[in-house]
Amino acid sequence: MIILPIFSTVVTFIFAIAVFNRYRHRRGTYLLLWGIGLVLYGFGTLSEVVLSFSYSEFFLKLWYLSGAMLTAAWLGQGTIHLLVRRRGVASTLTAILTAVSLLAVVLVFMAPTTAAAASYSPAEPISAQYKDILVRSGLITFLTIILNIYGTLGLVGGALYSAFLFWRKQVLLDRVIGNVLIAAGALMPAMAGSLVKAGLVDWLYLSELLGAVLMYLGFLRATASKPVGAKTTAAAPSGD
């Protein structure tokens, strides 16, 4: 199964480069935040690649921190920063997310591991083993739940809301399709969590790859060049 995390890592970092390049040319804090979220996504899948060869406490904690806690929150924050128009709200939420993320980094990297690390098997997905190795405090678990709910609602909800706006106004069909793809891609890793709990741990890697591919295709479709004379609107998770 190592091939899936490898592909996910390659796709995600290519996606991140495209977003940062767009930020370099067009600016927009939302692009910067999406780029950060994608780098975190890439760190998570890269950690899976490393852990497929041998155990590493650092990459175990990086995997949990980036994949389980922070990726969805930062991707969602990018969409929130684009859609929330009331002055100061988005920037305040970003500051809060930054503080919470720093707290999460400290908590996770200070968390102890158990003797189960000695029996770690590279042949088994990390998603099937981390609970026996990483000691998660109540605060870590609480932050994991809150960050994922916040991020998923922000990214998926924002993408669907923008798709609805474009559809209602009958303009920019590319952005309707693009935003639907982004929403579908964002839901893939979230759905994987339920599959892991059901014992289908291998589906995590496939869902991560499908999520990265769908979000990237959605981004490309939503940011495609607009025909001359096309109407525009301000709210688009992947707009200019």
Secondary structure, DSSP 8 states (H G I E B T S, - for coil): -THHHHHHHHHHHHHHHHHHHHHHHH--HHHHHHHHHHHHHHHHHHHHHHHTTS--HHHHHHHIIIIIIIHHHHHHHHHHHHH--STTHHHHHHHHHHHHHHHHHHHHHH--B-GGGGG--TTS-GGGTHHHHB---HHHHHHHHHHHHHHHHHHHHHHHHHHHHHHHHT--HHHHHHHHHHHHHHHHHHHHHHHHHTT-TTHHHHHHHHHHHHHHHHHHHHTS---TT----S--TT--
